[in-house]
Amino acid sequence: MTVLRSVVRGTGSYLPQRIVSNEELARLVETSDEWITQRTGIRERHVAAEGERTSDLGTQAARKALANAGMSAGTIDLIIVATATPDQTFPATAVTVQEQLGLHSGVAFDLQAVCSGFVFALATADSFIRTGQARRALVIGAETFSRILDWQDRTTCVLFGDGAGAVVIEASQQEGGASDRGVLSSHLRSDGRFRDKLYVDGGPSSTGTVGHLRMEGREVFRRAVGLVSDVIDGALEDAGLTAGDIDWFVPHQANRRIIDATARKFGWPDDKVVITVDRHGNTSAASIPLALDEACRDGRIRPGDLVMLEAMGGGFTWGGAVVRW
């Protein structure tokens, strides 16, 4: 019996022009390149220009993904933008992207799961496609985290950057087994008991302000590997696969030490892990699609490859997905 799968047809990304190095940050707060690099693996990050909005970044990435797929925007009937830094409280940033792409039909909405947002959005778009509610979707992760950072807090301002990535997925009839192309499985989790470990101290119904990002870094680090391992195991089991079947591990780019520890736990060598955190920092929901686009453009990820995605974010939220390219 055949099944509908969500097959990736194209990828795209966009990074703001301005690059902020560790050395530049060391002139703003008490830190150093050595301190940041040893603890996180981050050497630089991109920061959006004045007036450059999350929707602008997302639209640029979407256009590149459409071009890579060889498709016109008019064929898209679903747009999901994963973001924790929308242009406005409402309307959704996705409808602004929709308008900038010249679309006036279909469905467009935002999804908020912080750093896990892209995995959650991909799983949501996959559900729309598998149930026949959409045929082609743009799944976008876009963030301007520089807008919510406290630039006097050296424990957080050194970690994050701005950017956007996007994928085009399309419904395709497949055989229904592990050899299928497309999204083979996704495993999502959340637990609000940890909401105060990584959060923004503002919001419309609480302070009436945007607020700043706050984080208990040690607590997040302590739990990260265990939580993401849980959803990786679940996604592999649901797809009928083992860790040894995976060709590429594309994790959320938050901290190099977390990435390395997770890869070691599953036996994935360095040459199977896609790393961009050193150049991008933590771009939250944008980090996975940014890394995917880079690995597709440079020829690492090829048709037929099995790719494991995973992320963890504020909430806590965490999720994993297995995709055959």
C-alpha positions as CSV (number, residue, x, y, z in Angstrom):
1,M,0.0,0.0,0.0
2,T,1.4,3.4,-1.0
3,V,1.5,6.4,1.3
4,L,1.9,10.1,0.9
5,R,5.3,11.4,2.0
6,S,6.7,15.0,2.3
7,V,9.7,15.0,0.0
8,V,12.2,17.9,0.2
9,R,12.5,19.5,-3.2
10,G,14.7,22.6,-2.4
11,T,16.6,24.4,0.4
12,G,17.5,28.1,0.8
13,S,19.1,30.3,3.4
14,Y,19.9,33.9,4.2
15,L,22.3,35.6,6.6
16,P,22.4,39.3,7.4
17,Q,25.6,41.0,6.1
18,R,26.9,42.2,9.4
19,I,29.2,39.8,11.1
20,V,30.0,40.2,14.8
21,S,33.2,38.5,16.0
22,N,34.0,37.4,19.5
23,E,36.7,40.1,19.6
24,E,34.1,42.7,18.9
25,L,31.9,41.4,21.8
26,A,34.9,41.4,24.1
27,R,34.9,45.2,23.7
28,L,31.3,45.4,24.9
29,V,31.2,43.0,27.8
30,E,33.7,41.2,30.0
31,T,34.6,38.2,27.8
32,S,37.1,36.9,25.4
33,D,37.4,34.9,22.2
34,E,39.0,32.1,24.1
35,W,36.3,32.0,26.8
36,I,33.5,31.9,24.2
37,T,35.1,29.4,21.8
38,Q,36.1,27.0,24.6
39,R,32.6,26.9,26.1
40,T,30.5,27.1,23.0
41,G,32.5,26.6,19.8
42,I,31.1,30.0,18.5
43,R,33.6,32.4,16.8
44,E,31.2,34.8,15.1
45,R,27.5,35.4,14.4
46,H,25.4,37.5,11.9
47,V,23.3,40.4,13.2
48,A,20.4,42.0,11.3
49,A,20.7,45.6,10.1
50,E,18.5,48.3,11.5
51,G,15.1,48.0,9.9
52,E,15.8,44.4,8.7
53,R,12.9,42.3,10.0
54,T,12.4,38.6,10.6
55,S,10.0,38.5,7.6
56,D,12.7,40.0,5.4
57,L,15.1,37.2,6.3
58,G,12.5,34.5,5.9
59,T,11.4,35.8,2.5
60,Q,15.0,35.8,1.2
61,A,15.5,32.2,2.3
62,A,12.1,31.2,0.9
63,R,12.9,32.7,-2.5
64,K,16.2,30.8,-2.6
65,A,14.5,27.6,-1.6
66,L,12.0,28.0,-4.4
67,A,14.7,28.7,-6.9
68,N,16.6,25.6,-5.8
69,A,13.4,23.6,-6.2
70,G,12.7,25.1,-9.6
71,M,9.3,26.1,-8.5
72,S,7.3,29.3,-8.5
73,A,5.8,30.8,-5.4
74,G,2.3,30.4,-6.9
75,T,2.5,26.6,-6.5
76,I,2.8,26.9,-2.7
77,D,-0.4,26.3,-0.6
78,L,1.1,26.2,2.9
79,I,3.7,28.5,4.6
80,I,4.8,27.8,8.2
81,V,7.3,30.2,9.8
82,A,9.0,28.9,12.9
83,T,10.1,32.0,14.9
84,A,10.3,33.3,18.5
85,T,11.1,36.8,17.2
86,P,8.1,37.8,15.0
87,D,7.8,41.2,13.3
88,Q,4.8,42.0,15.4
89,T,2.6,40.4,18.0
90,F,0.2,39.9,15.2
91,P,-0.4,39.3,12.3
92,A,1.8,36.3,11.9
93,T,5.2,36.8,10.2
94,A,4.1,34.1,7.8
95,V,1.4,36.2,6.2
96,T,4.0,39.0,5.6
97,V,6.2,36.4,3.9
98,Q,3.2,35.3,1.9
99,E,2.5,38.8,0.8
100,Q,6.1,39.5,-0.1
101,L,6.1,36.3,-2.3
102,G,3.1,37.6,-4.1
103,L,0.7,34.9,-2.8
104,H,-2.9,35.6,-2.0
105,S,-4.3,32.1,-1.4
106,G,-3.4,29.1,0.7
107,V,-2.6,29.0,4.4
108,A,0.2,30.9,6.3
109,F,0.8,30.9,10.0
110,D,3.6,31.1,12.6
111,L,4.7,28.3,15.0
112,Q,6.5,29.1,18.2
113,A,8.7,26.4,19.8
114,V,11.8,28.5,20.1
115,C,14.9,26.5,19.0
116,S,12.9,23.4,18.3
117,G,10.6,25.4,16.0
118,F,11.9,24.2,12.7
119,V,11.5,20.5,13.7
120,F,8.0,21.2,15.0
121,A,7.1,23.2,11.9
122,L,8.4,20.4,9.6
123,A,6.3,17.8,11.5
124,T,3.3,20.1,11.3
125,A,3.7,20.6,7.5
126,D,4.2,16.9,7.1
127,S,0.9,16.2,8.8
128,F,-0.9,18.7,6.4
129,I,0.6,16.9,3.4
130,R,0.0,13.4,4.6
131,T,-3.7,14.2,5.3
132,G,-4.1,15.9,1.9
133,Q,-4.6,19.4,3.2
134,A,-1.6,20.7,1.3
135,R,0.5,19.6,-1.7
136,R,3.5,21.9,-1.5
137,A,4.7,23.8,1.6
138,L,7.4,26.3,2.5
139,V,8.8,25.5,6.0
140,I,10.9,28.4,7.2
141,G,12.9,29.1,10.3
142,A,13.7,32.8,10.7
143,E,15.0,34.7,13.7
144,T,16.3,38.2,14.7
145,F,17.4,37.2,18.2
146,S,19.6,40.2,18.4
147,R,16.4,42.2,19.1
148,I,15.8,40.4,22.4
149,L,19.3,40.1,23.8
150,D,20.6,42.0,26.8
151,W,23.9,43.2,25.3
152,Q,25.2,43.7,28.9
153,D,24.7,40.0,29.8
154,R,27.8,38.2,28.7
155,T,26.3,34.8,29.5
156,T,23.7,35.2,26.7
157,C,24.6,37.9,24.3
158,V,27.6,35.9,23.0
159,L,25.5,32.9,22.1
160,F,22.9,34.0,19.6
161,G,22.7,35.3,16.0
162,D,20.2,36.2,13.3
163,G,19.4,34.3,10.1
164,A,16.8,32.3,8.2
165,G,16.6,29.0,6.4
166,A,13.8,27.3,4.4
167,V,12.8,24.1,2.7
168,V,10.2,23.3,0.1
169,I,8.4,20.0,0.6
170,E,6.0,18.3,-1.7
171,A,3.6,15.4,-1.5
172,S,4.8,12.3,-3.2
173,Q,3.4,8.8,-3.3
174,Q,5.9,6.3,-1.8
175,E,5.9,2.6,-1.0
176,G,5.5,3.1,2.7
177,G,8.8,1.7,4.0
178,A,12.2,2.9,5.3
179,S,13.5,3.2,1.8
180,D,11.0,5.9,1.0
181,R,12.1,9.5,0.3
182,G,10.8,12.3,2.5
183,V,9.9,12.7,6.1
184,L,10.0,9.2,7.5
185,S,9.2,10.0,11.2
186,S,9.1,12.8,13.7
187,H,9.1,12.7,17.5
188,L,8.1,15.8,19.5
189,R,8.1,16.6,23.2
190,S,7.6,19.4,25.6
191,D,7.6,19.9,29.4
192,G,6.5,23.3,30.9
193,R,8.1,22.5,34.3
194,F,11.3,23.9,32.8
195,R,9.9,27.1,31.3
196,D,11.9,29.3,33.6
197,K,15.2,27.8,32.6
198,L,15.2,29.5,29.2
199,Y,12.7,32.3,28.6
200,V,12.1,36.0,27.7
201,D,11.2,38.2,30.6
202,G,8.5,40.1,28.8
203,G,5.3,39.7,26.7
204,P,2.0,41.4,25.9
205,S,0.0,39.9,28.7
206,S,2.6,40.0,31.4
207,T,4.8,43.1,31.1
208,G,3.5,44.8,28.0
209,T,7.1,44.9,26.8
210,V,9.2,42.7,24.5
211,G,11.7,41.8,27.2
212,H,15.1,40.1,27.1
213,L,16.3,36.6,26.8
214,R,17.2,34.9,30.1
215,M,18.8,31.5,30.6
216,E,20.1,29.2,33.3
217,G,22.9,27.9,31.0
218,R,24.2,25.1,33.3
219,E,20.7,23.6,33.7
220,V,20.0,23.7,30.0
221,F,23.4,22.2,29.2
222,R,22.9,19.5,31.8
223,R,19.6,18.3,30.4
224,A,20.2,18.8,26.7
225,V,21.9,15.6,25.6
226,G,19.5,13.3,27.5
227,L,16.4,15.1,26.1
228,V,17.5,15.1,22.5
229,S,18.7,11.5,22.7
230,D,15.2,10.5,23.8
231,V,13.6,12.0,20.6
232,I,16.4,10.7,18.4
233,D,15.7,7.2,19.7
234,G,12.0,7.7,19.2
235,A,12.4,9.0,15.6
236,L,14.7,6.1,14.7
237,E,12.3,3.5,16.2
238,D,9.3,5.0,14.4
239,A,11.1,4.9,11.1
240,G,12.4,1.3,11.6
241,L,16.0,2.4,11.5
242,T,19.1,2.4,13.6
243,A,21.7,5.0,14.3
244,G,24.1,3.2,12.0
245,D,21.7,3.8,9.1
246,I,22.0,7.6,9.3
247,D,24.3,9.4,6.8
248,W,24.1,12.9,8.2
249,F,23.4,14.3,11.6
250,V,22.1,17.9,11.4
251,P,21.5,19.1,14.9
252,H,20.4,22.4,16.3
253,Q,23.4,24.6,16.4
254,A,23.5,25.8,20.0
255,N,26.7,24.6,21.6
256,R,29.5,22.5,20.1
257,R,30.0,20.5,23.3
258,I,26.3,19.4,23.2
259,I,26.6,18.5,19.6
260,D,29.7,16.5,20.1
261,A,28.4,14.6,23.1
262,T,25.2,13.7,21.3
263,A,27.0,12.5,18.2
264,R,29.4,10.4,20.3
265,K,26.4,8.8,22.1
266,F,25.0,7.5,18.8
267,G,28.4,6.6,17.3
268,W,28.3,9.3,14.6
269,P,31.8,10.5,13.6
270,D,32.7,14.1,13.0
271,D,32.6,13.7,9.2
272,K,28.9,12.8,9.5
273,V,27.9,15.9,11.6
274,V,27.0,19.2,10.0
275,I,28.4,22.1,12.0
276,T,27.7,25.8,11.5
277,V,27.6,27.0,15.1
278,D,31.1,28.4,14.8
279,R,30.1,30.9,12.1
280,H,26.4,31.4,12.9
281,G,26.0,31.1,16.6
282,N,22.7,29.9,17.9
283,T,20.1,31.1,15.4
284,S,17.2,29.3,17.2
285,A,14.6,28.0,14.7
286,A,16.8,29.1,11.8
287,S,19.8,26.9,12.8
288,I,18.8,23.6,11.3
289,P,17.5,24.9,7.9
290,L,20.7,27.1,7.6
291,A,22.8,24.0,8.2
292,L,20.8,21.9,5.8
293,D,21.1,24.4,3.0
294,E,24.9,24.7,3.5
295,A,25.3,20.9,3.4
296,C,23.1,20.6,0.3
297,R,24.8,23.4,-1.5
298,D,28.3,22.0,-0.9
299,G,27.3,18.5,-2.0
300,R,27.5,16.7,1.3
301,I,23.8,15.8,1.5
302,R,22.7,14.0,-1.7
303,P,19.5,12.3,-2.9
304,G,18.9,9.1,-1.0
305,D,20.9,10.1,2.1
306,L,19.3,9.6,5.5
307,V,19.4,12.7,7.6
308,M,18.7,13.0,11.3
309,L,17.4,16.4,12.6
310,E,17.2,17.3,16.3
311,A,16.7,20.4,18.5
312,M,15.9,21.5,22.0
313,G,14.5,24.9,23.0
314,G,12.8,27.0,25.7
315,G,9.7,25.5,27.2
316,F,11.4,23.0,27.3
317,T,10.6,21.8,23.8
318,W,12.6,19.2,22.0
319,G,12.1,17.1,18.8
320,G,13.8,14.9,16.2
321,A,13.0,13.9,12.7
322,V,14.4,11.4,10.1
323,V,14.3,12.6,6.5
324,R,15.5,10.7,3.4
325,W,16.7,13.2,0.8
